[in-house]
Every structure is written in structure tokens, then in C-alpha cells.
Amino acid sequence: MRWTDTHCHLNHPELYAEWSAVLFRAQQSGLYRLFVIGYDLESSRRGVQLAEQSDALYAAVGIHPHDAVQCTRETLMELRELARSPRVAAIGEIGLDFYRDLSPREAQYQAFHAQMQLAAELGLPVVIHCREAYEELLDVLSEYPAVRGVLHCFAGSAEQAQRGLALGYFLGIGGVITFKSAESLRAIVRTMPRDRLLLETDAPYLAPHPYRGERNEPAYLPLIAQRVAELWGIALNALSEQTEANVRTLFTRLSD
């Protein structure tokens, strides 16, 4: 069996200083491939730098809605250049966040549209962040029918999940699936199309049970996989085969 963590932040200060040790622990846990997701310009640069040092790593480059005011013309030009690296598999994480509103909503929309246009131009999938803005976000996604991607750490309703799936998006499922309070998410996962699920950790955030509240690591991804396999009533090796096929379907730049 092998696993892909489709969303982690080895470029985050909590993990970056020891990224090689974190990667080693992940590989010892059966992880084959990790996606290092950018959230601002510096983390995007770091992600590409890391991915160019290890065959196990790929990067995504993008500006998170929290930092949407950073998304200037110059920033977009640099993201376009970074995305020329064959180790960059996606644009992200991008989207809308109306929970914290750390950037004005107008700036969030502008940055989101600009990066969706960049993804369309480059033929890359997108890694989508959304919090308390699913209806508005899905409206934007519907304007870009040629772009596909993943709704990272999906936390919307069953109806919003169906709308996202109908637009061709995958659902990113992480540690939240192991939380006692996440029965609504488990209900969505039980019945969703199996060829649309991606596994992720969002490390260093959202550690799965029994590590909830601690620093998360990609090495914990098998705990998430175990819960999904239980929900689907399948063996872990079958889940591994399915999710690896899903990764290859969405992220077409992979070399393996």
C-alpha cells in the first residue's frame, strides 16, 4: 500500500526547519507522495524549493484568501514563473474565507478570480480553501468550467458537496473525519463517489484523533485512511488503490 498526502504544509514555520525528518516519518508510515501547498508568496517559493529537492514532494503555489491583499500583478507574475517548474502540480491554496475575513471580501474575490484565470491559462488544477462561503465560492467555480480541483478540508453541507461534485471537483478529506462531532461529514463521505475523494492532513493543522490538538504530521494520514475505509466497508489496500488513482486523475503533471 502507498498513500499520498494531497495537502500539507512542510513550508510552514512549524515544519519547515525539520522538513526532512517529517518527510522521513511520513515515508515510514507508508506515504509515497506529499503535496506542499502554498498559502502566500514566500510559502509558495519554499514549496517549490522543497519539491525540487525530493522526488517524494510536489508543490502548489498560490495566495490564500487571508493574504488576498498580497495578490498584486507582480505576485501573479511570480506565481506564473514558479508554476513553470515541473514539480508544481496545482495552483493553491486559493478561495474565499468569510469566517475570519482577514482580507476584505472584495480583495478575496479579486485574488480568487485572478488565480482561477491563471490555473485555466496554465492548465493546472486548483486547491480550494473555503470557510463560511460555500455558496459564493461555488458560484465562482461555476464560471470556470474548464478548471478542476479539490475542495480542501471540505466542511460544507451535503447539498454543497453535490454541487461541487457536479462541477467536477474532488473532496479533500482530512483529520476532521475522525472527530466525534463530524457525523455530517461522515454521512457525506459514506455515499460520495469513490473516484472523487482525496486524502490529506493539512499538517501542521487538524491532527486526527487521538492526536487532536497536537501538531499534525503527514505521518498521521493512515489514521484518516482507516476511518474512510471503515465508512466505505473496504480494505485499506483497496482504499489505497482508489485514492492513488484519484490523485493521478486530478494532478496530471505527476511524473509517476
N, C-alpha and C positions, 0 to 999 in steps of 0.2 A: 504493500500500500504506500501511496505517497499523497501528500497534501500540498495545496497552495494557499497561502495566506494572501488574499487579494487586497488587503488593506491594513497596513501597519505603518508606523512612523519611526523607523530607525534613524530618521533625520531629526527627531525631536530631542531637545537637550537631555531628557531623562534616559535616552537610549543611545544617543549618538556617540558619546565618549567610550562606550563599550560595545559598539555595534557588532564587532566580530565575535565577541563572546555570546551575545544574544543570538546571533545567527547560528553559532555552533550548537547552542542549546536547542534551537528550533530544529536543526537537522537531526539531532539526537532523538527528537520526538517524532521524526518521520516527515518533516516538512521538506519539500523538494524545491519550492519556489516561493519567493516573497515579493510582494509589490510594495515599494516605498512611496508613499503618497505625499505629494507636496501640498502645502497649505498657504505659503507665501513665497516670495521670490527666493529668499535665502534657503528655505527648506527644499524648494524645487531644485536649486543648484546642488544642494547636498545629496538629494536623492539620486540625481544623475551621476554625481561623483561616486557614490556608493555602488550603484548598479554597474558602473564601468570597471569596478574592482572585483566583482564576483559574478560568476555565471548563474548563481542562485537568485540574483536580485534583478528586478526590473523597477522602473520608476514611472510615476505620473507627475506631471508638472501643472501647477495651477494656483489660483488665488482663491482662498476660502472666503465665503461671504463676510466673515468677521473682519477681513482685511480688504474689503472691496474698494475702499478709497485708494489703495495702493495700485489699483489696476489701471495704470496710465497707458498711453500709447507706447511709451518706451518699455514698460513692463511687458506688454503684449509682444513687442518685437523680440525681447529676450526669451520669453516663453516659446515663441516660434522657433528661435535658434536652438534652444535646449531640446525641443521636441524632434529635432533632426537626428539626434542620437538614436541608433537602433535599439538602445536599451530603454527608451521611453515608449511605454505601451499604451498610454492614455493621457487625457487632459483631466486634471482634477487635483484636489477635490474642489468642486465648484457648486454653486447652488444658491439657496436662499435660507436665511435663518432669522425668523421673526420672533424667536424666543428671547434671545439676548440683544438683538438689534445693535450690535457693536459698530456697524456701519449703517448710515442712512439707507432706507429701503430703496430710494432712487439709485444710489450708488451700487447697491446689491444687484438690482435689475440690470444696470448698465454693464457691470462686470460679468454677470451671468451670460447675457446675450453675446458679449464680445468673445467670451471663451467658447460658447457653443458654436459661434461662427468660425473660430479658429479650429475647433475639432472637425467641423464639416469641411473646412478647407484642406486639412491635413489627412482626412480620412481616418481619424482616430476615435475610439470610444471615449466616453466621459465617465468620471467617477463623481456621483452626485451626493452632496450633503443637503439635507433638508431638516428643518425643525420648525414646527408650528406654521408651516407654509405649504403644505402638500398641494392644495388646490391651485394656488398661484403658480407653484413650481411646475405642476403637470401641464398647466396652460402654456407655459414657456416651452417645455419639451415638445409639445404638440406642434410647435412652429418649426421644428427641425426634424422632419420625418426621415431624413437620411442618416441621422445620428443615432447610435445605440449606446447603451451604457449600463451602469449598475446603480441602483438606489441604495447607497451605502447605509448600513445600520438602519434598515427600514423600520419605521415606527408609526406608520400611518394606519388607516382603517382597512378593513377587508375590501371596501369599495375602491379606495385609493390604490390598493395593491393591484386590483383587477385592471384599473385604468392604466397604471404603469406597465403592467404586463402586456396590455393591448397595444401600447406604444412600442413594444419590443424590448423593454428594459428587463434586466435581471434584478433580483432582490439579494442584497448583501446581508447575510445572517451572521451575527457575532455572539458575544458572551451574554447578551440580554436574553437569548433563548433559554438560558439555564436559570434565570431568575424566577422565583416563585410568583412574582407579580406579572409575569409575561404570558399569561394564558391566551390573551387575544392574539399575540404574535404566534404562539404555537398553533393556534387554530388556523391561521393563515398558512403556515408552513405545511401543516398536515395535508392540505388539499391543493397546494400550488403546483404548477407544472414542474416536474423534477429536472427538466432541462433548463430551468431559469434560476436556479439557486447557486449562489457563490458563498463560500466560507471566508470569514475574515475575523481578525481580532481587534482592530483599531488600537493596538498597543501603542503607547502605554496606558490607554484608557480602557474602561469597561471590561475588567477582568471577569472571567466566568466563575461561577460557583465551583469550588469552595474558596476561590481567591478574591471574591468580590471585595472591593475597597482597597485592594493592594495594587501595586504596579503590575500592569498586564504585560505579557510577553507573547510573541508568536508561538513559543513552545506550548502554550496552553490550547492551541487550536484543536487538538484531538478531543478535548472535553466538549467543545462545541459540536464537533462532528458526531460524537457519541450520542448527544441529545437529538440531533437531527435524524440520525439512523433509527433511534428508538421511535421517533414520531412517524417515520415512514415505514417502520417494521421491516427494515432491511439490514443486511450485514454491513459492517464497516467497509469491507473491501468493495462491495457494490456501490456504496456511497462515494468512496474514493474514485472509482472509475467514472461515475456520473459527474462528480464535481470537476474532475480534471478535464473531462470532455467539454464541460460548460466553459471552463477557463479558456480553452483553445478556441471555442466558438466565438467568444466575445473579443478576446485580445489577439487579434490576427497578426501582430508583429512578433509574436513569440517565435524563437528560433528552434524550439523543440516540441 
